[in-house]
Amino acid sequence: MDIPKPLNELMEFMCSFSKLEGGKELYGELDKFFQKRMETSPMVVFAKPRDGSKIHSKELARACRTLWNRNHVGKDPFSTEMVELNLLKTCEGKPIFKSWKEYDTGNGFYYSVYCGHSEQQVFFGILFKEEKLDPEILDYMVRYLSNLESIVTSFSELKKMEDLAHIDDVTGLYNQRKLFKDLDQSILKHKDYKEEFSVLFIDIDHFKSVNDGHGHMVGTHLLHELADLLKKVLRETDMIYRYGGDEFVMIIPDSNTEIAKIVGQRILNAVKNNEFTNAKSEKTEGTESFKLSVSIGVAGFPSDAKTRDEILDIADKMMYEAKEAGRGQVCHAGKLISG
């Protein structure tokens, strides 16, 4: 039996694809397949909240964010207007979960194709082709990606078990050894996909006085409380580590320093508006509340640094500049932002 060429192309792709890590590696392979084999435009990948059943489609569309090929947004065929329209079409009606949607502009066709999901988000790619794509190809592709997702999930569970060796006992965050490993991986990803990333170096202001005045048990408890608060500020893809003492580091993937500064300001405000409490023990009568502040340094790769040690060093120096300028601020390249 003769197999139609597009379907044969898809079968070859599925048989040859061996990268089971998900994320950017998967999007990169899908992008190549659609462009080279199906002759489409590049694919831009977005994430939207998974549980959007009670959110109006316009608000849900506004909550979508770009995960892959952000540099194509604003250019033909992904003008800002067309991206907004496609996001709205994607968020309308039946959820794009293990499915795909088509939008006919009269001058060509835009497609939203499911690319995977996490506990909180659904990932989908948007692409354009002047001629209509074979719906059978898209059906098979989505089915393949759904099956691949279960394999990726299994690998993710194994990875979580491996990560337990890199957990800080006090805060429950990743430790310094894991930070170095992930920074090296982020630099390799930049070489492969030209993806920028940023580092935030965070230090608690006047933390020594807390330890000296209230004891290390209270200090340890506050470190744990702050770690929990920082995790709530993060996106799913962001990573946070306890660097040592009262110092923390964040890696913000797929971001420039402007985005990192916004994250930093969000952290400043979250810490400033939070009421921390002391550790409960037999010696503690009632509870005592604490107000804390942090100083944050920002550095970007490759805009500010070219190596792992360099980006950490620059972010650390910016953090100290924030402290010297009065604490409770974000600093990048000598410029300060207050919470």
Buried (B, 14 or more C-beta within 10 A) or exposed (E): EEEEEBEEBBEEBBEEBEEEEBBBBBBBBBBEBBBEBBEBBBBBBBBBBBEBEEBEBEEBBBBBEBBBBBEBBEEEBBEEEBBBBBBBBBBBEEBBEBBBBBBEEEEBBBBBBBBBBBEEBBBBBBBBBEEEBBEEBBEBBBEBBBEBBEEBBEEEEEEEEEEEEBBBEBBEBBBBEBBBEBBEEBBEBBEEBEBBBBBBBBBBBEBEEBBEEBBEBBBBBBBBBBBEBBEEBBBEBBBBBBBEEBBBBBBBBBBBBEBBBBBBBBBBEBBBEBEBBBBEEEEBEEEEEBEBBBBBBBBBBBBBBEEBEBBBBBBBBBBBBBBEBEBBBBBBEEEBBEB
